[in-house]
């Protein structure tokens, strides 16, 4: 799958092929339909938060997403449209697929597009 990846803080963001994530207990595998860029994403890329959360490289960026459940979990079924803010220690919304902790996901309101729903998690946090 394609993902926006960095190999070092302050390094270039590259679109690369990376392995598709595999859901564990309590995870949803989500096909990302839209992701938002927030100030925290810029701070992570710049290394300004590495004291609080030291990420391992290479790192797929992205904290907020809206997408479609592919598999995993018990509260949602494949095909459900959700939006979520990813765990700070497991980001990766700037990719074709992402892992979302099931308890961090909510059904996307039908009246919202994925583009609108992608920005709701950070704003509501």
MOHUJO-V935969 format. One record per helix or strand. SS is the DSSP state (@ for helix, = for strand). FROM is the first residue (numbers start at 1). TO is the last residue. Records with the same first field share a line. If there is no record, write none. Layout:
SS = FROM-TO / FROM-TO
//
This chain:
= = 2-6 / 14-17 / 27-36 / 59-60 / 64-72 / 81-85 / 95-95 / 97-101 / 105-107
@ = 39-46 / 102-104 / 114-117 / 120-124
//
